[in-house]
Amino acid sequence: MSYQPYKKSIWLSTTMALLTANLFAQSPANIENKISVRWEVPTGISLKKNPTSKLIIKNTDSQQIALKDWSLWFNFIRGIDAKSVDSRFKLSHRNGDLFQIEFAKNNLTLQPKDTIEINFTTLGGLINYTDGPIGLYVSYDGKDTYADIKNYEAQRNTFTAEQRKAYLEQKFASNELLSKGSQQDILPLPAQASFDKTKSFKLTNTVSINSDNDFNNEAGLFIQFLKEQTGIQAQKSTSKDAQIKIVKTAGFEDEAYTLNIDSKGIEIKASTATGAFYGLQSLKSLIPAAAWSTTNKSLNFPYAQVKDQPRFPYRGLMLDVARNFHSKAEVLRILDAMAQYKLNKFHFHFIDDEGWRLEIPGLPELTEVGSVRSANFKDGKAIQPAYGSGAVAKEKQYLSTQDYIEILRYAAARHIDVIPEIETPGHARAAIKSMEARYNKLKKAGDLKGAEEYLLHDPEDLSVYNSAQNWNDNVLNPALPSSYHFLSKVIDEVKKMHEQAGVPLKIIDLGGDETPAGVWEKSPKIEAFMKENNITSVHDVWPYYINRINELCHSKGLIMSGWEEMGMKNFGKGMDVNPALADHNINLNVWNNLIGGGQEDLAYRLANAGYKVVFTSAYNNYLDMTWDHNFAEPGHSWVGLVDINKTYSFAPENYFINLFKDNSGNELPKDFAKNKVHLTEKGKANFLGVKAGLWSEKINNDTRLEEMIFPRLLAVADRGWAPEQSWENGENFDHQTYQKSYAGFMQKLGNDELKKLDKLNKGYHYRVPAVGVKLIDGKLTANTDYPGFKIYYSEDNTEPTLKSKEYKGAIPFNSKSTYKFRVITPIGDLGIVSTY
């Protein structure tokens, strides 16, 4: 799942500049508008191991500021050592990623335009600017008033001039390889397809579509698409001479179809509405981006014969809207894009430590408390700020029941199954705090029975633990009957929403990941529970809990899915495959395959043991990972760098074929793959498919969300649908064959599909390609991460705009000039600037 290495202690040193002492300084007021804060890191050195960085606080006001009666709070995804802070200050880790800096001496002031520099060293690495402090706010001590700091920025460049040139030349060389290969015609790649591009069928206004009645929804969506995106008008027809015929034909697999284009017109055959829908998506893929214009009078299609069905039945995306909320409108946009590329499973992660994002009738506290993040969290009516949420709570950071029902119906119309996730037993802090608030409210009212009905924690539990995201109170207690009563209630209400939507719930995900060491060890309730059930080790509480919630799901007619740990147990030497539950009909999402971490073959071991497995490869398909080592690229890095090449290179059933280095960049032993477990025939029968995951710790707006998802999600879609490629087979990786396949995909992506995303739903935000630059024979030559994009440049060290020169070819190089290159998309999105 989403792993982030945290430490309780990180060495911190503090230096102060330009501080003066004045007992008569002004009282603190409106501090948030009188200071600016900047985070800086060293340039030119590696920041991968315990780097030092600094917060610079500047007085931007015309009067001195007293450093008393207020403190600075911020979210920091790493950790800080409070013990080594200068004695004039007190730094506290509050919980999770929230820190506070207090000014311990009351006689300190900051003069106008002067600065404070607070230097601190991080255990672990700082890979890019999104590793820095975020969500900074001021707290006025003893007044319960808080305000967000308005002026904050983080450094985004760490290259020296020579390092930057080397980086740009390396990028140029990588980009150059994309010209070698033939552009694929349909994305995702069909199982079988042949084209005669010397001949074409012209689709002219008004288009007639003869569709089987069972395919009316699919035909209607295609008619809507033609009108909105191409300007072509279309209507249903019963004529046998209709230009497009969608025919229901027996004998096809559920998602299979054929597409035939010749002089007689366009014909799609399928046995199901899903197959018909996917045939229409392939037809859309054949429309070049240039023809996605409302001024069209006709559309031309090459003669084609396509016989197609997906490689895997499960092709999914996991979207986290818990850690940072994203609205119903944004979810619908993501579903549209998923449908266009034949992704069929939407794993909806709306519950985590940092937020509960779904209204549950009968348990209003889950959203009244669990969806509200506020600096005023100590009263129990909100949860603490996290991941840059700031001091002030935002309105309605959750989905209503009606919102969720609308999402279900929208997804179903596009042949996407929504799989809701209710995180347990870990990652449950928002639920725990919400039910604690309910407990306190009802207990105060004298209703102790009602207060305890849904209680999720043991108030007497003294267990000490630290979760992956640095929480010490985020795991529900499996000894409490109220924990299972709570889960039953939530599952029932979610099931009702599905029924109201007309989309029956079949699978529900109950999480199960990252339960930290030390949990439950000092809980009196757990101790009594273990004695009652003859359990001698706290490790055995885990499989008991998993089996019990699985039985709960089965009693409601549901299949339970969860993260890989559900199929594992700690046998005394860490987590390993638990064969005892392999035949209990549990679906597992396997994410942990960090190269060099020892679990690279975990997906295969679990599938071989009998668990149904969806390979959610963090190494290839975690879309919240950063693209490369440019400090300006956002994202996590704990699983390494994940660019679209790594995503496309994913070989789901022969994972080791193109692994050559571990996560630290060290060469793997030549016998690395031979010492790993491979997928057996039994395992292949249990291998459901592939999924991408996107965690939102660093994604607090919809633009960033889409930039992290696209274009990498299209590579996931291609790998999940396309038949096994020749470069995936055997023991030796055929790099040349792979490169041709990859280049063909990238040409389709850059020249065509991303241009369509510029127009679909008024435009999607995707990662704009960066520019590679190389000095060749006295001239600067530039190219892009994916083909088909215009480059703008300046020669005077100014930021390129649409008014700047457009790059048409090699530029004579003047060593006295500073050149800046960037891509700008038609909807105005800006690529990272490449400076040479």
N, C-alpha and C positions, 0 to 999 in steps of 0.2 A: 504494500500500500504506500502511503506517503511517509517515508522515513526521513527524519531530520536529526542528525547527531547533535545532541545538546550536552552541555556539561554544567554542573552546578557552579563550578569555579573557573573563572577566566581572569588571568592576571591583568590588573588595570593600574596604570600609573597616571598621575595627574600633574599637569603643569599649568601654572596660572600666569597670565600676562596682563599687565596694565590694570591691576586691581588696586584700589585704595580703600582705606578704612575711614569711615565718617559716621559717627553716631547720629548725626542729624540729617541723614539722607532722607529723601522723600519716601513716603509710605508706598508700598507696592500697590499699583493700580494699573489696570490695562497693560500689564507686562507683555501679554501675547502680541500686542501691536507695536511694542517698543523694542523688540529684539528680533534679530535674524539668527538662524542656526544653519550651519553648513557642516556636512560630514566629509572629511578628506582622508585619503589613503596615500601611501607613498607611491611614487612612479618608478618604473624601471626595475623593480624587484619582484620576486615571486611573493604572492600573497596566499599561497596554499597552506602554509603552516604557521600558525600563531602570529599573524601579522599585527602590527600596531597601526591604529587609525585614530582619528581625533574628531571630537565635536568642537566647533568654534562658535561661541555665543557672542554676538556683537550687539552693543547698545546703539540702536539706530536713532534714538531720540536726542533731543537737544538738552536734556537734563540727566543728571546721574541717576542710576537705578540702585536701590538698596537690595542686596542679596540676602533678604530675610523675609519671612512670612509667606514665601511661595517656594514651590519646588517644580522641577522639570520631570515629566513623565514621558516615556516613549516605549514603543515595541521594538525589540531587537531579537532577531531570529537565532542569534548565537547566545553566548552567555558572558557575564562580566564578574570578575572577582571583587566582591565588596571589600575584602580585607585590605586591599592595597590602595584604596582611595586616599588621597591627601586628607589629613586630619581636619581640614577646614570644611570637608564635605562628608556626606553620608550617602552611600549608594546602596539601594536595596532591591533585591529581586522579589517581586510580589507574588507572581505565579505565572505559569505559561511563558509568554514572551514579554511580559510587562515589567519595566524597571522604573525606579524613582531615584532622582538625585536631589538631595536636600542640602541646603547651605547651613552647615553646623554652627558657624560663627556669625553672630548678628551684626557685626560691625564692618562687614565687607560691602563695598559699593563698586559699581562699574560706571566709569566716566563716559560721557558722550563719545561715540565713535570708537571706543575701546573694546577689546575682545577678551574672552576667556578661552583658553584652549584646554580641553580635557582629553588627554591621550589614554588610550586603552588597548590592550593586546587581546586578541581573540584566539582561543584554542580552536583548531580547525582552520578552515580557509575562508577567505573572502573572494568570491569568484567574480562578482559583478555588483553594480550599484544597488541592486535590489536586496543585497545582503545587509545593507546599512539600516540605521534607525529609521523608523517611520511612525506616523501617527503621533507626533510630538504635541504635548499640551502642557499648560501651566495649571497647577493646583494652588489655590490660595489657602494656606494652612489654617485650620480651625474654622473656616467659613463655608465649607462644602460648596465652594464655587470653583468652576473649571472653565478653561477656554482653550481652543485649539490655536496653536502657533501658526500664524499666517504665512510667514516667510521662512521657508526651509528648502534647501537643495542638497543634493548628493553628487559628489564628484563622479564623472562617468568615463574618464580617460586615465589609463595608467601606463600607456606606452611612451617610451622615449621615441624620438624621431626615427632612430635606426630600427627599433623594434617594430614600429608602425609600418615602415617600409617593407620589412621582412614579412610581416603579417599580410599586407596587401598583395605582395608578390606570391605568397603561398595560396591565398584565396584566388588570385588570377589563374594560377596553374590548375587548381581544382575546377574552377568554372569552365576552363577551356575544354575539359573532357566531355562536356555536355553536348558538344557539336557532333560527337561520334555515335551515330545511330539513327534509326528512322523513327519518326514520331508515331506513337501508337494512335489508333483511330478512335477508340472508345476507352473511357476511363470510368470504372475499373475494366481491366483487360478481360475480354470474353473468353470462354472456354474454347470456342472455335469460331473463326470469322474469316471471310474472304471478301475482297472488294474489287470492283472494276471501276476505277476512277476515270476511265475514258468515256464512261456513260453515266448519265444521271437522270433522275426523275424529278420533274419540276412540280412543286406543290404550290398551287396558286389560289388566291382568294376567289370565292369563299370555299374553304376546305370542307369536304364532307367526310364524316367519320361514321362508319358502320361498326357498332360495338355490340357485343353480346350484353344482354341486360345485367348479367352478373358483374359486368365490368363498367357499369355506368359511372361509379365514383372515379375510377381511373381515367376514363375518357373525359369526364368533367374537369379534372385537374389539368389534363393535357390541353384542353380547349382554353382554360384560364391562362396557362403558361403561354400558349401561342399568342393570345391577345396582349398580355402584359409585357412579354419580352421580345416578341418578333413583329408585332403589328398585324399578324395574319389572323383573319377572322375564320372561325371554324364552327360547325354545327353538326349535331347528330343527324344521321341519315339511315334509312333502311335499304337504300339502294345497293345492289350487288356491285355496282360500278363506283362505289365510294372510293375516294383517293386513298383513304386509310381504312383498313379493316382490322378489327381486333376480334379474333375468333377463339371461342372456347373449344378446346380440343382435348379429348381424353388421352392419357398416357404420359403426361409430363410430370416430373417431380414438382413439389410445391412451389419452388421459386424459379423453376425453369421456364424458358420461352424460346421461340425462334422468331427471327426478324428477317424478312425477305423484302428487298427493294429491287424492282425491275420496271420495265416499261408499263406494266399494268398498275403499278402503284406500290403502296406500302402495306405489308401484311404482317401482323403479329399474331402468333398462336401461343396459347398457354392453357393449362388446365385450371389455374387458380387466378384470382384477382391479383395476388402478389406477383405471379409470373408475368401477367399482363402489364402490371405497373413497372416492373423492371425492364420489360421490353421497350416501354415508352421512355424510360430513362436513357436507355442506349440510343434511341432515336434522337433524343435531345442532345446527347453527347456528340452525335454526328453533325449537329448544326454548328458551324464555326462561330467563334465569338463575334466576328465582324458582322454576322447576320443576326445577332441579338440586338436588333434595332426596330423601333416601332414604325419605321418608314418603309419596311419591306412590302413589296407587292407579291413576291414569290420566294420560295426556298428551294434550293437544289440539294438533292441527296445522291451520293454515289450508289451505283448498283451494289447490293450487298447480300450476303447470306450469312446469318449469324445463328449459331446454335449454342445456347448458353445456359449455364446454371452455376451457382457458387461452389467454391471449394469447401467452405465451412458453413454450417447452419447458423453459427453465432458470429456476428460481425458487429462489434459494439463500441460505444463510447461511454465512459464513466465521467459524469460531470458533478463536481463538488460546488454546491451553492450554500454550503453551511459556513465555511470559514470566512468567506466573503460572499455576500448575497448577490444573486443575479436574478432578474425579474422574469415573470412569465413571458413577457414580450421577447426577451432575449432567448429564453429557452425555445420558443417557437421558431425563432430564426435558426437556431442550431439544428432543430429537427428538420427544417426544410433542406438545409445543406446535407445532413445525414441521408435523407431520402434520395437526393439527387445522385449520391454516390453509393446507393444500395447498402447502406448500413442499417441493420434491422433491430438492434438491441440498445436501448437507452437506459443505462444504469444510473439511477437518479439518487445522488448522495446529498440529502438535504438535512442531515443531522450529524453533529460532531460536537467536540468539546466547546467550540467557539460559537455555536449557534444551533437553534432548533428552528427550522424554516417551513414547517407545515402545520396548519391549524388542525387540531384534533378536538372534535366536539366532546365536551365533558371534561376536558383537561385544559382550560384556558390559560393556565400558568405557563404552559409550554411555549406559547408565543408571547404572552404578556411579560414574561421574564426571560425566557430562553432565546428570544429573537432580539432582545434589546441589549446593546452594548453601550455602556455609559461609564464615565469617570465616577459617577455617583453610585457605585455598585455595592458599597459597604452595607447599605440598608437591606440588601437582599432582593430588591425590586428590579435588578438588572444584573447582567454578568459583566465582567471586566472588559475593557477595551482589548482588542487583539488584532494583529496583522494590519495595523494602520487605520483602524476604525475611528480613532480620535476620541475626544472627550464627550462630544454631544451625540446623543442617540439619533439615528435616522428613523424616519417614519416607515412603518409597515415593511419590515425586512423579513417577510415570510409570505408564503403562498396560502391563500384562503382555500377552503375546500372547493369552491367554485373554480378558482384558478387551476387547481390540480385536475379537476374533472375536465376542464377545457384542454389542458395539456394532453391528457389521456386520449381524448377524442381526436385531437389534432394529429397525434402520433399514430393512432390506429388507422386513420384515413390514409396515412403515408406508409403503412405496413411496418411500423416500428413498435416493438413491445417495450413498455416502460416497466422497469424492474426497480421498485422502491427499496431503499436501504435504510434500515433502522439500526444504527450502530449500537452494538452491545458486545461484551460487557464494558470494554474500554471505550475511549472516545465518547463517553456519555456524560461529560460534565454539565453541558447545558440542560440535559434532562434531570440530572441529579439536583442541580441548583434550583430548577423550576419546581421539582417536587418537594424540595426542602422549603421553599417559599410557601407552597401549599400547606405543608405540614405545620409550619409556624403560624400561618393564618388560622387554620382550623383548630389547632391546639389552643390558641389564644381565645377562640370563640367557645371553647369548652367541648369541642367535638374530637376527642382523642382517637376514636375509632376511625372517623373519617380522615383524620390527619395521617394515620398510619397506613391507609388503604393502598397508597401508591408510593410509599417511601422507598427510596432506592439505595440508601446508605445506612450503615450501622453507626450511630452517633458515638459509640464507644470504641470504634475501630482506631487503633493507634499504629496501624501499619505504616511503614515508611517506604515510599517508592517515588520514582521519578519517571514519568512517561516519555515517549519519544519527542513529544512537543513540550516537555518540561513541566507538566502538570503533576501535582501531588494529591489530587482529589477527583480523579476523572473516571473511576471504575465502579460500576454498580455492584452490589453485594448479592451473590447467588444463593446465600443462605436464607434470604428474606423471601417468604411467599409473596410479599407485595411486589417484588421485582418481576415475578412471572405474571402476576395479576396486571401490572402495568403494561408489560409486553403484549399480553392477550388483548387488553383494551385498545392499545394503539393499532395492533394488527387488524382487529375487528373494524375499527373506524376506517383504516386505509382500504380494507376489503369492501366496505360499504361504498366508498367513493368510486371504486372501480365498477361496482355494480350499477351505481347511478349513471356512470359514463357509458354503460353498455359494453364495457371492456373488462371481462372477468379477470380477477387476479389469479395467476397460476404460480408464480414464483415470487418470493420475497427474500430480500437479502438482510441478514441480521449481523453483518459486520464480522466481528470476531478477531480483529487484528490488534497487534501491538499492546497486548495486556502486559504491563511492566513487571519485572522481577520485584519481589517483596510485597506484592499486593495480597491482601487477605490474611497475611501471616499473624497479625495481632488483633484480629477481629474476634470478640467473644461470640458473636453469632456464628461465624465460620467454625470456631472451635467446637461449639455445641453441635453444629450441623455435621461435622466430621465424625464425632463420637456416635451420633445417632445413626449414621450411615456406614459405620465401620471403615472410614477412609483414614488412612494413616499418613498420607502426604498431601500437602496443599496442592501439589502438582496434579493430583487426581481429582481435585475439584473441577479442573478445566474440562476434561472429557465428560464428566457428569453434567456440567452446565450445557455443553454443546448438545449432548444427547437429549437433554430435557427440552431445550428450546426447539430442537428438531422434531420431537414428538408433539410439541405444541403446534408447530406448523402443520404437521401431518394431520392432526386432529381437526384442522380447519380446511383440509383439502388442498394444502399448499406444499410446494417443494421449497426447501430452504437452500439458499445459496449463501456464500460468505467468503471471506478472504482465506488464504491458504491455511492459516493457523487452525481453522476448524477441523482440518484433517490431520492435525499434528498433536503431539504431546511431549512434554518434557519428561524424559525417562531418567533424568538425573544428570545428563550431560548436554542439556540444551534441547531445543525442539527438533523432533524428527517425525517421520510419517507414522501415523497411528492406524495400523491395519484394522483395529477393532470396530471402527465406524465406517470403513470403506464401502460396506454394503448397505448403508443406511440412507441412500439416495440423497446425498448432499452434493450440491454443485460448488466447486471451488474456483475462485479467481486467484490465480497464482502470479504474484508480482515480483517476488524477491529472487532476482537472478543476477545480482551484482557480480561482475566478472572478477574473480579472485576471492569472493566472499564464501565460497564453498557450497552455495545453494544453486549453482547454475543449472543443475539437472532436476531441481525440485518439481517442476511441472510434470516432467516425465515420470518421476518416482511416484507421484500421487496418482497420475493417470494409470500407470502400470498396476498400482495397488487396488484400483477399482473405483476411485473417485472420478466423477465427471469434472472435467477441467476446462476452464477458459484461460488461455495463456495471455495474461495482461502484463506483458514484458516491460518492466520499468526501464530496462536498459535500452529498449528500442522505442517504446510507445507511451512513455510518460511525457505528455505534452507540456507540462509545467517546467520541464528541464530547459536549461539555457542552450542556445544554439551552438555557440563556440566560446572561445576564451577572451573575446573582446569585452572589456569591462562595461561597455555600453549595452550589451545584450542582456535582457532580463531573464530571470528564472532561477530555479534550483540547480544544484550541481552534484548532489550526493551520489547519483548514479552515473555521473560523468556528463559529457556533452552529448546532446541528442539533436543532431541536425537531420534534415530530411533524408540524407543518404543512409544514416544509421537506421532510420525508420523503414525505409524501403528495403534495406538489406536483411531484414528480419526473415529468417527461415524457420517457420513455426515448428515443423516436424523434424528438422535437422539443425537444431539451433547452433551447434558448435562448429559448423562448416566454415564460417568466416570470422571466427574469433581468433585474434592473434595477439592481443595485448590485454592485460588486466586493467582495472579501473585507475591504477596509478601510472599507466603507460609502460609498464614493464612487459617484456616479451613473455608470452605463455610457453610452458614446456611443450616440446613437439608431441609428446604423448598425452597432452591435456585432455583431448576428447576421448581417448581410449580409456581413460580412468573415470569417465563419467557414465552415468546410466543413460541409455538411449531408449527411445520410444519403442515399445513392443507392439505386436499386433493387437493384444488386449488393450494396451494403452491408446492406440490409434482409435479404437472403438469408443473410448471414453473421452476423446479429445474433441470438445465441442467447437472450438474456434478461437478467435483472437479479439482483443479489446484494447483500445487506447484509454488512458486515464488522464484527467486533468484536475489537479488539486489547486485550490484558490488562495493559499496563504499569501502569495505575492500578486494576486490578481484582484484588485479592488474596483475595477470598472469594466464595462462591456467592451471597450476598444481593446484593452490589454487581453481580455478573455479571447477575443477572436484572433488577435495577433498570435497568441500562443497556440491556438487550435489549428489555424490554417497557415501554411498549406500542408502541414504534416499529416493531418487527418486524412487527406486524400491518398497518401501513401499507405496508411493503415487500411483504408477501404480497398485499395488495389491488392494488397497482400492477403486480405481476407476473402476476396472474391476470386481473383485470378487463379487459374490452375497452377499446380506446382511447376516451377520453372526449372530448366535443365541445370542452371547454376546452383540449385538447392540440393541436387542429388549427389550421392557418393561421399567419399572421404576428403577429396581434394577440391578446393574452391577454384572454379574457372573464372578468374577475375575479368578476363577479356569479354566473355559472354555476358557476365553480370553488367559490365560497364555499358554494353550496347543496350541491354534491357533497361537499365537505369536512365541512360540518356534519352531513349525513346519515351519513357514515362515523363521525364522532366521537360522535354519539348512539348508534349501534350499539356502538361501542367502550366508551363510558363506562357506558351504562345496562345493557349486556348482557354483552359479551365479557370485560371485566375482572372482572366479578362471577363469571363462570365460572372464570376463572383463580384466583380466591380459593378455589375448591373442587376443581379438578382437581389430582390428585397431592398432596392435603393443602395446596394453596395455593402459588401462585407469588408471588415478590416482584417487583413492578413499580414504576416510578417513581410514587409517590403524587402526585396532582395538588397543585400549590401553589394558594394562595388569592389571588385578586385582591380588592382592597378600594377602595371609593370613598366619599367623603363627599358625600351628596346631600341637600340641604334639611335639614341638621342631623342626619342619620342615616347610620350606616355600613352600606353594602350590600356583600355579599360574594358571590363566585362562584368556581368552580374551573376548572382548566385543561381538564378534560374533565367532562362532566355525570354526574350520578347518584351523587354522593358526599356524605356527611354532613360538615359543618363543625362543629368544636368550638371554643369560644373562652373566653377569660378577660378580665376587665376590671381586673385588679390586677397586671399584668405577670408573671404566673406562666405556666409552660408548660401549654398545654391538654392534658387527658387525657380518657379516656372518661367520667370523672366530671364533667367540665366541662359548661357549658351547651351545648346543641346549637343551632346557628344555624337559626332558622326564618324570619327575615325581618329587615328593616332594624332597626338598634339605635340608640336615641338616643345621640348623641355627647356625652361630657363631656370637655372639653379637659384636665382634671386627671387623667384616667385614661389608662393605657397598655393598649391592647387587643392581644391575641395570638390569631391564628386558625391552625388547622391541620386537615388531614384525617387521620383515623385509619381504617385499613382493618379489616375483620372479623378478619383474622389478626394484627392488632396493629402493622402497619407504620405508621410515622409520616411524614407529609409535612413539608416545610420550614415553619417557623413564619413567618407574616406578621405583623409588628408595626406597629401604627399608633398 
